[in-house]
Amino acid sequence: QVLRQFVRHESDTVGSLVLERSMNRVQLLGRVGQDPIMRQVDGRNPVTIFSLATNEMWRTGESEVTQGGDISQKTTWHRISVFRPGLRDVTYQYVKKGARLYVEGKIDYGEYTDKNNVRRQATTIIADNVIFLSDGSTKEKV
């Protein structure tokens, strides 16, 4: 029975189609870069959108073990979209710029045409779980 969940057979004239289990998961821990906005396009369900910054730090120079060298940092910005109705509304209402969040979801690659009629590519994280770690105030409670 377990095998039936993963494999579907078409008729022999069409050939066989095998559906394998796959995974598209993203986990991010970072700070919100802008207050969320809610958008609705072409009568579809609304979506809450915000940006999340993650930082990567490393030591350059002689050795990572010694104290010599400089510390370098890279910030990566992620576009987060929340479609799930309950989560979408809570995220829109309570997430603020500077808040520290944990976001789980999947990565989505898409295309759009900008206002100058140029085709652009967009990478978006479709969130299905958001955990609030701070409210974004400068003084965090310990």
NUKEGU-976472 format. One record per residue (C-alpha): residue number from 1; residue in three letters; x, y, z. Coordinates in pm, 1 decimal. Each point is the difference from the previous one (the first is absolute). Layout:
! NUKEGU-976472
zagu:NUM; loke:ALA; px:X; py:Y; pz:Z
...
***
This chain:
! NUKEGU-976472
zagu:1; loke:GLN; px:0.0; py:0.0; pz:0.0
zagu:2; loke:VAL; px:281.6; py:240.1; pz:77.9
zagu:3; loke:LEU; px:137.0; py:-52.5; pz:-349.3
zagu:4; loke:ARG; px:-335.2; py:99.1; pz:-151.2
zagu:5; loke:GLN; px:32.3; py:345.4; pz:157.9
zagu:6; loke:PHE; px:311.3; py:72.9; pz:-203.5
zagu:7; loke:VAL; px:-52.8; py:-179.9; pz:-330.5
zagu:8; loke:ARG; px:-278.0; py:54.1; pz:-251.0
zagu:9; loke:HIS; px:-16.9; py:-204.2; pz:-320.3
zagu:10; loke:GLU; px:-151.3; py:122.4; pz:-324.7
zagu:11; loke:SER; px:-117.8; py:-233.0; pz:-273.6
zagu:12; loke:ASP; px:271.1; py:-181.2; pz:-196.6
zagu:13; loke:THR; px:-86.3; py:192.7; pz:-317.4
zagu:14; loke:VAL; px:84.7; py:332.5; pz:165.5
zagu:15; loke:GLY; px:299.5; py:-136.4; pz:188.9
zagu:16; loke:SER; px:44.9; py:-9.3; pz:373.8
zagu:17; loke:LEU; px:18.3; py:298.9; pz:228.3
zagu:18; loke:VAL; px:185.2; py:-38.6; pz:327.1
zagu:19; loke:LEU; px:-51.8; py:267.3; pz:265.2
zagu:20; loke:GLU; px:290.6; py:4.9; pz:239.6
zagu:21; loke:ARG; px:-7.9; py:167.7; pz:335.3
zagu:22; loke:SER; px:198.7; py:323.1; pz:-0.6
zagu:23; loke:MET; px:58.0; py:289.8; pz:235.9
zagu:24; loke:ASN; px:7.0; py:377.8; pz:-28.9
zagu:25; loke:ARG; px:54.7; py:142.0; pz:352.4
zagu:26; loke:VAL; px:156.1; py:324.0; pz:116.4
zagu:27; loke:GLN; px:76.6; py:104.9; pz:357.0
zagu:28; loke:LEU; px:96.9; py:360.9; pz:68.3
zagu:29; loke:LEU; px:85.4; py:185.2; pz:318.4
zagu:30; loke:GLY; px:36.6; py:373.9; pz:-38.9
zagu:31; loke:ARG; px:-135.5; py:350.9; pz:38.8
zagu:32; loke:VAL; px:-286.8; py:163.1; pz:-184.8
zagu:33; loke:GLY; px:113.2; py:277.1; pz:-234.7
zagu:34; loke:GLN; px:-335.2; py:170.5; pz:-58.0
zagu:35; loke:ASP; px:-349.7; py:0.8; pz:143.9
zagu:36; loke:PRO; px:-213.3; py:-256.1; pz:-185.0
zagu:37; loke:ILE; px:-238.1; py:99.1; pz:-276.3
zagu:38; loke:MET; px:-311.5; py:-187.6; pz:-106.8
zagu:39; loke:ARG; px:-63.9; py:-30.6; pz:-369.3
zagu:40; loke:GLN; px:-278.6; py:-149.4; pz:-208.7
zagu:41; loke:VAL; px:50.0; py:-59.9; pz:-371.4
zagu:42; loke:ASP; px:-264.7; py:-83.9; pz:-262.6
zagu:43; loke:GLY; px:-266.7; py:-101.3; pz:251.1
zagu:44; loke:ARG; px:218.1; py:-272.7; pz:150.4
zagu:45; loke:ASN; px:43.5; py:-54.3; pz:372.7
zagu:46; loke:PRO; px:199.4; py:275.6; pz:172.7
zagu:47; loke:VAL; px:364.3; py:-49.0; pz:94.0
zagu:48; loke:THR; px:213.4; py:159.7; pz:271.9
zagu:49; loke:ILE; px:349.3; py:92.8; pz:-119.0
zagu:50; loke:PHE; px:307.2; py:112.3; pz:193.5
zagu:51; loke:SER; px:378.7; py:-21.4; pz:-23.0
zagu:52; loke:LEU; px:224.2; py:-193.6; pz:237.3
zagu:53; loke:ALA; px:375.8; py:50.8; pz:38.6
zagu:54; loke:THR; px:237.6; py:-281.6; pz:90.4
zagu:55; loke:ASN; px:367.7; py:57.4; pz:80.1
zagu:56; loke:GLU; px:302.9; py:-216.1; pz:-60.8
zagu:57; loke:MET; px:322.4; py:80.9; pz:184.7
zagu:58; loke:TRP; px:350.9; py:-139.8; pz:-44.5
zagu:59; loke:ARG; px:354.0; py:81.9; pz:102.7
zagu:60; loke:THR; px:257.5; py:73.2; pz:-269.0
zagu:61; loke:GLY; px:373.1; py:4.6; pz:41.3
zagu:62; loke:GLU; px:253.8; py:-232.1; pz:160.8
zagu:63; loke:SER; px:-224.9; py:-262.2; pz:152.8
zagu:64; loke:GLU; px:-351.5; py:-36.4; pz:131.7
zagu:65; loke:VAL; px:146.5; py:-144.1; pz:321.7
zagu:66; loke:THR; px:215.6; py:300.6; pz:92.0
zagu:67; loke:GLN; px:-130.5; py:347.2; pz:77.4
zagu:68; loke:GLY; px:178.3; py:152.6; pz:-302.9
zagu:69; loke:GLY; px:-180.2; py:109.9; pz:-312.7
zagu:70; loke:ASP; px:-309.7; py:197.7; pz:-73.5
zagu:71; loke:ILE; px:-361.9; py:-98.9; pz:38.5
zagu:72; loke:SER; px:-202.7; py:19.3; pz:-320.2
zagu:73; loke:GLN; px:-376.1; py:-0.1; pz:-23.7
zagu:74; loke:LYS; px:-248.0; py:-53.0; pz:-280.2
zagu:75; loke:THR; px:-369.8; py:85.6; pz:26.1
zagu:76; loke:THR; px:-247.1; py:-184.1; pz:-222.4
zagu:77; loke:TRP; px:-352.6; py:132.3; pz:-50.0
zagu:78; loke:HIS; px:-289.8; py:-240.4; pz:-46.7
zagu:79; loke:ARG; px:-347.8; py:84.6; pz:-127.5
zagu:80; loke:ILE; px:-255.5; py:-178.8; pz:219.6
zagu:81; loke:SER; px:-359.7; py:-61.8; pz:-115.9
zagu:82; loke:VAL; px:-268.8; py:-133.4; pz:234.7
zagu:83; loke:PHE; px:-314.6; py:-140.7; pz:-164.5
zagu:84; loke:ARG; px:-152.1; py:-212.7; pz:281.8
zagu:85; loke:PRO; px:-305.1; py:198.7; pz:121.4
zagu:86; loke:GLY; px:56.9; py:-10.3; pz:378.6
zagu:87; loke:LEU; px:376.6; py:37.8; pz:-20.4
zagu:88; loke:ARG; px:-28.3; py:266.9; pz:-270.6
zagu:89; loke:ASP; px:-221.6; py:220.2; pz:218.1
zagu:90; loke:VAL; px:201.9; py:-43.9; pz:322.2
zagu:91; loke:THR; px:323.4; py:69.3; pz:-186.7
zagu:92; loke:TYR; px:-143.3; py:315.0; pz:-157.3
zagu:93; loke:GLN; px:-130.8; py:127.3; pz:332.1
zagu:94; loke:TYR; px:291.1; py:-76.8; pz:234.5
zagu:95; loke:VAL; px:326.0; py:-18.6; pz:-198.2
zagu:96; loke:LYS; px:191.0; py:327.8; pz:6.5
zagu:97; loke:LYS; px:327.8; py:123.7; pz:-143.0
zagu:98; loke:GLY; px:292.4; py:-123.0; pz:211.8
zagu:99; loke:ALA; px:-185.3; py:-298.8; pz:149.4
zagu:100; loke:ARG; px:196.3; py:-322.6; pz:26.7
zagu:101; loke:LEU; px:-181.7; py:-289.6; pz:-169.7
zagu:102; loke:TYR; px:41.8; py:-366.0; pz:-81.3
zagu:103; loke:VAL; px:-163.4; py:-82.8; pz:-333.5
zagu:104; loke:GLU; px:-59.4; py:-343.2; pz:-152.3
zagu:105; loke:GLY; px:-129.0; py:-54.4; pz:-347.7
zagu:106; loke:LYS; px:93.1; py:-83.5; pz:-355.9
zagu:107; loke:ILE; px:195.6; py:186.2; pz:-262.8
zagu:108; loke:ASP; px:-180.2; py:111.7; pz:-314.5
zagu:109; loke:TYR; px:153.3; py:133.2; pz:-320.8
zagu:110; loke:GLY; px:-217.7; py:208.4; pz:-229.4
zagu:111; loke:GLU; px:-4.8; py:262.1; pz:-270.6
zagu:112; loke:TYR; px:-180.9; py:329.4; pz:-35.9
zagu:113; loke:THR; px:-3.3; py:293.2; pz:-239.1
zagu:114; loke:ASP; px:93.1; py:332.1; pz:157.7
zagu:115; loke:LYS; px:-154.0; py:339.7; pz:-79.8
zagu:116; loke:ASN; px:255.4; py:48.6; pz:-281.7
zagu:117; loke:ASN; px:-117.8; py:-325.7; pz:-160.9
zagu:118; loke:VAL; px:325.3; py:-178.6; pz:91.3
zagu:119; loke:ARG; px:-20.7; py:-363.8; pz:110.0
zagu:120; loke:ARG; px:154.2; py:-52.6; pz:342.9
zagu:121; loke:GLN; px:58.8; py:-301.3; pz:219.1
zagu:122; loke:ALA; px:-108.5; py:-9.5; pz:363.2
zagu:123; loke:THR; px:88.0; py:-236.8; pz:281.5
zagu:124; loke:THR; px:-254.8; py:-19.1; pz:281.1
zagu:125; loke:ILE; px:-29.2; py:-199.4; pz:320.3
zagu:126; loke:ILE; px:-358.4; py:-125.8; pz:40.9
zagu:127; loke:ALA; px:-34.1; py:-13.5; pz:379.5
zagu:128; loke:ASP; px:-211.4; py:-264.2; pz:169.6
zagu:129; loke:ASN; px:133.0; py:62.4; pz:351.1
zagu:130; loke:VAL; px:111.4; py:324.8; pz:166.8
zagu:131; loke:ILE; px:126.8; py:9.0; pz:358.0
zagu:132; loke:PHE; px:33.3; py:338.5; pz:172.4
zagu:133; loke:LEU; px:325.6; py:22.5; pz:197.8
zagu:134; loke:SER; px:-13.0; py:374.1; pz:80.7
zagu:135; loke:ASP; px:-224.8; py:295.7; pz:-64.7
zagu:136; loke:GLY; px:266.9; py:211.8; pz:-171.7
zagu:137; loke:SER; px:53.1; py:246.5; pz:283.9
zagu:138; loke:THR; px:357.4; py:101.6; pz:72.6
zagu:139; loke:LYS; px:-11.8; py:-141.1; pz:353.3
zagu:140; loke:GLU; px:-64.9; py:-373.6; pz:-11.7
zagu:141; loke:LYS; px:-113.0; py:-186.1; pz:308.4
zagu:142; loke:VAL; px:235.6; py:-274.1; pz:111.4
***
